Amino acid sequence: MADETGDVDDLKSANAKELHRAVREEGEEELRRPLASLFWSGIAAGVAINTSLLTEGVLHQHLPDTPWRELITALGYPIGFLIVILGRMQLFTESTITAVLPLVSDPTRESLLRTLRLWGVVLSANMIGTAIGAATIAFGGLGSAGAHDAMIAVSLPILDHAPFATLINAVPAGFLIAILAWTLPNAREQSFLVIFAVTWVVAICGFSHSVVGSCEAFLLFFSGHADGLRTVFGLILPAIVGNLIGGAGIFALLAHGQVRGEMTKEALKQRKEERRQRRLDRRGAKSDQHG
């Protein structure tokens, strides 16, 4: 019996380390991408994520005013995530864990700067994309007049929260989206269902997601329901901070903590060698440019 328990524990440990490695390598790949690639992928994600708001609006428009209306309307929320994640676009809240695992595994100044670079570019691009999408909905006559009004109706509840309440409400959203990014390498064949289930939970619980929430916030701004200061500092910024706390500050550290003690000296040595090689490559590139 003891041997069987030991085998199960060894399997869990191996699975956790394998997941950690898979997510960390995905983060390393993202961190190595050129700024232009990150930026345009982030804009594409910001525009595409508006599909969540569009779908929710259409469902809200055609459903009767009943107690279960919000539960069914929330089925539209995962659509944008499915498009963005399965389309391999850059979404800020996914990178709260993928970019942090390389950092906590190799906590150096260089790693920190690479992580901040990724977050800065992707978050800025996501915000530009959501603003473009929201402006198109508000001014471009996208969809019917009824759908437009329904999208505003779906967005209005975010005004019920003070900035601190929005921040607190964003922590579990960041945690759940980080869980999603952590789970996907082990659930490739069930990716659709995993993405759908996790993001639907975010929607029905009313948690604040910084990117989808910015779609709603920008729509309310462009339609005159919120001023610029409240849009940025009362709605968007608190959600960003809360998502970071939940994703990078809580889940990423917990995910790393469960395997930290088992990481071998060989793995640490390999990462140091990879870091040294990156420095040599950069020096070589600079030499070529001066030559």
JOVENGI-V255677 format. One record per helix or strand. SS is the DSSP state (2 for helix, 1 for strand). FROM is the first residue (numbers start at 1). LEN is the number of residues. Records with the same first field share a line. If there is no record, write none. Layout:
# JOVENGI-V255677
SS=FROM-LEN, FROM-LEN
This chain:
# JOVENGI-V255677
2=2-31, 35-14, 50-13, 69-18, 95-11, 109-31, 145-16, 163-22, 188-17, 210-13, 228-33, 265-26
